[in-house]
Each structure stands twice: as C-alpha cells, then as structure tokens.
Amino acid sequence: MADQKSVLDVESGKEDVAATVAQYEDAPITEAEKALRWKQDMRIVPLSAGIYFLCYLDRSNIGNAKIMNASTGDDLMTQTGMTNFQYTISLMIFLVAYGLFEVPSNILLKKLRPSRWIAFLMFSWGALTIGLGGVHSYASVTVVRFLLGVFEAGLFPGLVYYLTFWYKTEERSIRVAFILASATLAGAFGGAIAYGIGHMNRAGGLSAWRWLFIIEGIPSCLSSFLVWFLLPDYPEDAKWLTTQERDLAVQRLHLEGSKGHHKAMSWLDAKATLMDWRLWGHYVVYFGISVPFSSLSLFTPSITAGLGYTDLRAQLMTVPPYAVAYVVSILTSWSADHFNARGLHSAAMATIGAVGFLASAVLPADAYAPRYGCLIVAASGAFACIPPLLGWLSSNIFSTASVGLAIALNIGLGGAPGQIVGVWTYKANEAKKGYPTGHWTNAALLFMVAVGCVILRLYYARRNKKILSAGGEDIRLFKY
C-alpha cells in the first residue's frame, strides 16, 4: 500500500517510514529556544511583511487608478482609451505571468540565496510600477503589467518557502499571516494613499493616477537595497546569531524545516512532488480561495463605488474592510497553529466569508449599509483562511526541494488560475445591480473551500491512524 511503503529521502540518502509523512511528538519549548525565536522574528517577520506590503501595494493600485478622478476625465481608463474589457485583459495578463514564473523563481531563490533574489525582484517590480506612470495606451499598460507579473510572481511563494528554513511547522501559519496580512494593510493604506494622491491631480502636469504609480513604486526600488544587506539567508550562516544560537537554530529543525545546505531541485524531487496526489487536493482548495482573494484585491474600489460612494470617497471606504481583515487574519492564524487545527480554522473562515458574499448577493442593490457590512464580513473570512492553508501545506512536506516546489505549484497551479477567474467575476455592466455574479461565484467557491478542508482533515487523520498503528521511532504525523 502507498500509505505503508518506504521511500528514499533524497536529501539524506536514508529511508523514512511511512513515506516520510509523519510528524514527531512536539517537545516542550525551552527558554533558549523562545529567545532565539524572538530574535529571529524581530529580524525576519517585519522585513518580510514590509516587502510584501510594498509588493501588494504596487500590484493592486491599478484598481485605485481606474476610478481616480473619473468624474473629471482624469482617470486611467479615459486617458489610455481602454475599455472595461481591455482593462480586464490587462489584469489577467499579469496573472498569466504570475502563474508561469512562480516555480522557476522558487528554484532560483534556493540557488541564488533569498536576500539576493528577493532584492532583485523588488527593485524590478518597483521600477515597472514607476513605469506605469508613463503609459498612454492599452498596449503599454498590458506589456508593463505582464512584466510586473513576471517579477512579482516569485515573492509570496518565495517568502512562504523562506520561512521553512527558519521555523518549525507549528510556528509558520502565524508568521505567514503577518506577512499576508500586510496585504490587507496595503489595501487599507492603498485606499488612504489614493485618497491623498487624488488631490494631486494635474500637479506638475501629471494626472493623479500617474503620480499614484510613481510615488508607490519608488519605495520598492529604494527598499531593495536594504533587503540585499539586511535579509538573512539561512540559520547555518547567520552572522547576527551567536555560535550557540546558530547551533540551536539548526538543531531544532533537524526533523522538520528546509535546510540551507541541501541541494536544489532534482528530477527525482520534482517527480515525487508532482505524483503526490494529496497535494493536488491542496491545490484545488487554494484555487477556490484565490478567486475571492483576487476579486477583492482588484475590485474593492469598484465595489465600494457601487455602494453609493464616488470618486475619492470610494477610495477612502476601501480602508475598513481591509483593516478588519488584518486583525481577523492574525487571530485566526495564531489559533490555528496553537490548536494544530489549520484545516478546520480555514473551513470555518471560508464559511463565514461565503455567508458574507451570499448575503451581498441576495440583498437589494440599494441596501448600501447592509451590503457594506457584508463586504467587511466577506473580506475578513476570505483573507483569514489563507495563512492556515499555506502553513498546513508546508507543514506536511518534508524535504527542502519538495517544499519549495509544492508551495510554488500551490500558488501557481491553484492560486494563479483562481486569480484569473477572479478578474472576470465582477462585471462592469452589473455595477447598478450590485455585482451579483461576483458575489455568487465567491460564495460558491468559499463553500467548496470549506468542504475541501474538512475532507483533507479527515484524510490526514486516517493516514495518522495507520502510521501510529505501524509504530517505529522518530515518526512524524501529519499536521492538522
């Protein structure tokens, strides 16, 4: 049986029982380990969250540019002559590049060192964002957005992979949450920044939407130099840790976690990861959550504009949904790690998000206040179930090369197609109806996510029962 056979661990050259898929009993954490973890957190988490904050800001600001000063004809759509269909294509082409380049990027991250590769990506997408401030046609918008997708593709899967070099499985979801939640902060601040920059319309002869791209692209370019020098690569060579701390950092991850000195991807690694069918269950679930994540990221300004708010006021009203989602994401991820219940937490939050979208779909189009409340509920549920899902996946893969590939495939094969679907669900001609197609689609997919999480949870419980009945030393059980 596949559940009981042994397979070769290509990292160590040794065989592990039960296909290297079990988990060991967690030992009590020592004071020294707590101090080390805190020291790592202070160096890694704020920097990683800041990087993703800038990435998300530069990715999603096109939604703000679309409606900025539209009443005076100084918006992106009017000045580039784009139709709503062409605008949607420019969003989709970004996601096509995003899906194609995630796997190669994670391989290069391991080969070239995280600090160097992430800094290069950061400078590149910042420069391209500034370049968007100079576009004058649909063609130029589409080309720059494609290139932006090429360089932003590697960041989020790269950061999730990067955390596996530093943290144990039960420590990852909350840290992924802090990083991913910076996207909700970017959404909140993006609306506030857009509101302020909207008042710069025609300053220096430039429309406000052009200033938006220029001003939001510059910090990414400048910060890339800090990332080059400040982002630590691997515990094994961290000079900012003492010798004892480095030894402890390596020792505490000896049964789990990626290793900086391990070789990069081989065909054997790739084949084993591609043929592990349980992982495809994760990819399908991640597809389901990526549709609402994408649609909210790109269309929240349009959704709020359809709730009776106009121009700069619509930009400002995008802030509360993201702010609430930030807090909910952090609390959910902490609880998911603490209780080893990532699947059930994701299922619960997906259900809450689905109910929010469902209520938005059935409420009258002119019920502005209730539908705005539903948007806050929907955004909180949709965003909060993502970090536990990613922590769950990375916790149940046990070789350095495989975890990098699986994370990239999860976001590339599951996330990117889902985000492409999300681009098309909120139709411009349904604005006066309250975007029912988008809300119904997101509700249905979030219910699918909830069911998928429960099925995976039951599957892992079954596998763990077989592993425990087989016995053995240093076994590792699947995380829940």
C-alpha positions, -999 to 999 in steps of 0.1 A, spaced: 0 0 0 12 36 -8 5 46 28 28 20 43 57 17 19 90 34 25 105 58 0 140 72 -4 147 105 13 167 122 -14 181 148 10 197 124 34 201 92 14 182 73 42 148 57 42 120 71 63 90 50 75 55 57 60 67 77 30 83 104 52 49 118 60 46 116 98 52 140 125 71 137 158 58 145 192 65 181 199 90 186 227 84 214 252 100 247 240 129 258 261 136 294 272 167 295 250 145 285 220 119 311 229 147 338 230 161 326 197 127 326 180 120 361 192 154 373 179 146 357 145 111 372 145 125 407 151 148 403 121 127 383 96 90 389 101 88 428 99 112 428 70 92 401 51 59 418 59 72 451 47 84 436 14 50 420 8 33 452 18 51 471 -10 46 443 -35 8 442 -29 6 480 -29 23 480 -64 1 452 -76 -33 464 -66 -30 502 -71 -43 498 -107 -78 493 -91 -75 527 -75 -61 543 -107 -91 530 -126 -116 552 -108 -94 580 -96 -109 614 -106 -131 597 -131 -157 624 -128 -133 649 -144 -120 625 -171 -85 623 -154 -86 586 -147 -66 557 -161 -94 544 -183 -101 577 -200 -66 588 -206 -54 555 -220 -86 549 -240 -91 515 -225 -125 498 -225 -136 477 -194 -128 445 -214 -93 457 -222 -88 467 -185 -98 432 -175 -73 417 -200 -45 439 -185 -54 424 -151 -55 389 -165 -21 391 -183 -4 400 -150 -18 367 -135 -7 347 -165 29 358 -160 24 353 -122 14 316 -127 42 309 -152 71 322 -132 64 311 -97 81 277 -99 113 289 -116 115 318 -91 115 294 -61 142 273 -77 163 304 -82 157 316 -47 174 285 -34 202 287 -59 210 324 -56 202 330 -19 170 346 -7 184 381 1 199 385 -34 169 371 -53 142 389 -34 161 422 -36 164 418 -74 127 411 -77 118 441 -55 139 466 -75 124 453 -108 88 455 -98 93 489 -83 108 502 -115 80 488 -135 54 503 -112 70 537 -118 69 529 -155 31 525 -153 30 562 -146 41 569 -181 18 546 -201 -6 561 -227 -23 532 -243 -39 498 -237 -9 480 -253 16 497 -230 -4 490 -199 -7 454 -208 30 449 -216 41 466 -183 15 446 -163 28 413 -178 64 422 -168 52 432 -134 37 398 -130 70 382 -140 89 399 -112 62 398 -85 54 361 -91 83 348 -70 78 369 -39 49 354 -20 57 317 -27 93 326 -21 86 341 14 65 311 24 93 288 13 119 311 30 101 307 64 105 269 63 143 275 66 138 293 99 106 280 117 90 248 128 57 237 114 36 249 143 53 283 141 46 291 104 9 299 100 10 329 123 41 343 106 26 337 71 -4 356 85 17 386 95 32 386 60 -1 380 42 -20 404 64 4 431 53 -16 428 20 -47 438 39 -28 467 54 -17 476 19 -53 475 8 -62 498 37 -33 522 33 -36 520 -5 -71 534 -3 -60 561 21 -29 569 0 -50 570 -32 -74 594 -14 -45 618 -7 -28 615 -40 -61 621 -57 -58 657 -46 -25 660 -66 -44 658 -99 -26 678 -127 3 687 -103 34 691 -124 12 685 -155 5 649 -145 -28 633 -136 -32 619 -101 -32 583 -112 2 587 -128 15 602 -95 0 572 -77 21 547 -97 53 569 -94 50 575 -57 41 539 -48 69 525 -70 98 545 -55 98 529 -20 102 494 -35 132 504 -55 149 521 -25 140 493 -1 155 466 -23 190 478 -13 181 474 24 168 439 17 200 430 -1 220 437 31 195 430 59 175 399 50 192 369 65 196 338 42 199 306 63 204 299 100 236 280 92 254 312 81 236 339 101 264 361 115 240 381 136 234 350 157 259 337 182 275 303 176 253 288 202 222 303 187 231 291 152 236 256 165 202 257 183 185 272 152 198 242 131 192 216 158 156 225 165 147 220 128 166 187 123 134 167 119 114 194 100 122 225 81 142 232 50 180 232 51 202 259 36 230 234 27 207 209 10 209 207 -28 185 224 -50 157 207 -71 164 174 -89 141 155 -112 136 129 -85 123 156 -62 101 171 -88 86 137 -98 78 127 -62 61 161 -56 41 160 -88 29 125 -82 18 131 -46 -19 132 -52 -29 145 -18 -11 178 -27 -34 183 -56 -62 184 -31 -45 214 -15 -41 230 -49 -78 227 -57 -87 242 -23 -63 271 -29 -79 277 -63 -112 282 -45 -98 308 -21 -78 326 -48 -109 337 -67 -123 359 -39 -88 370 -29 -82 382 -64 -115 398 -70 -114 417 -37 -79 428 -43 -87 443 -77 -123 454 -74 -129 466 -38 -127 503 -50 -153 495 -77 -175 476 -52 -175 505 -28 -182 528 -57 -212 507 -64 -224 512 -28 -232 548 -32 -197 563 -27 -180 582 -55 -145 593 -66 -121 599 -36 -148 589 -11 -149 554 -27 -111 552 -22 -114 560 15 -142 535 21 -120 506 10 -100 510 43 -123 494 69 -128 460 52 -90 456 49 -84 469 85 -108 444 100 -95 415 78 -60 422 91 -70 417 128 -91 386 120 -63 370 99 -38 374 128 -61 360 154 -72 331 132 -37 320 123 -25 321 159 -54 299 170 -48 275 140 -12 269 150 -19 268 187 -46 242 185 -30 223 155 -63 228 136 -53 247 104 -78 228 82 -108 234 105 -99 271 110 -97 276 73 -130 258 68 -147 280 94 -134 312 80 -142 302 44 -178 295 56 -180 330 72 -167 346 41 -192 327 19 -221 338 41 -209 375 37 -208 371 -1 -241 352 -1 -258 380 18 -244 406 -5 -258 387 -35 -294 385 -22 -297 419 -6 -313 447 -27 -288 467 -48 -297 499 -30 -292 484 5 -259 502 8 -252 500 45 -260 463 50 -241 454 18 -211 473 30 -212 454 63 -214 422 43 -183 432 24 -164 436 57 -175 401 68 -167 386 34 -132 401 32 -124 390 67 -134 354 61 -117 352 27 -84 366 37 -82 349 71 -84 313 58 -53 317 35 -24 317 61 -35 285 78 -39 268 44 -3 277 34 10 267 68 -8 234 66 7 226 32 43 235 41 39 215 74 31 183 56 61 182 32 94 171 45 123 178 21 138 211 12 134 208 -25 99 194 -24 85 221 -1 98 248 -24 82 232 -54 49 223 -37 44 259 -24 51 273 -59 28 248 -75 1 255 -49 2 292 -57 10 288 -94 -14 260 -104 -40 267 -77 -36 304 -70 -29 319 -104 -58 303 -123 -81 312 -94 -70 348 -96 -75 348 -133 -111 337 -127 -114 365 -101 -106 391 -127 -137 382 -147 -164 378 -120 -171 414 -112 -186 427 -144 -188 464 -151 -223 462 -166 -236 447 -132 -225 477 -111 -260 490 -107 -273 455 -98 -246 452 -70 -223 428 -89 -244 396 -82 -222 373 -104 -191 381 -84 -208 376 -51 -225 343 -60 -192 330 -75 -172 338 -45 -198 324 -21 -199 291 -40 -161 287 -42 -157 295 -5 -182 268 4 -161 245 -18 -130 255 2 -147 247 35 -157 212 22 -123 206 8 -106 215 41 -128 191 60 -121 163 35 -83 168 38 -86 169 76 -103 136 76 -78 121 52 -48 132 73 -65 117 104 -68 84 86 -32 84 75 -20 93 110 -40 64 124 -22 40 101 12 55 109 6 51 146 -6 15 143 26 7 123 48 21 151 85 30 148 110 55 162 111 93 153 78 91 134 62 123 122 24 126 119 6 148 95 -3 182 109 -40 192 110 
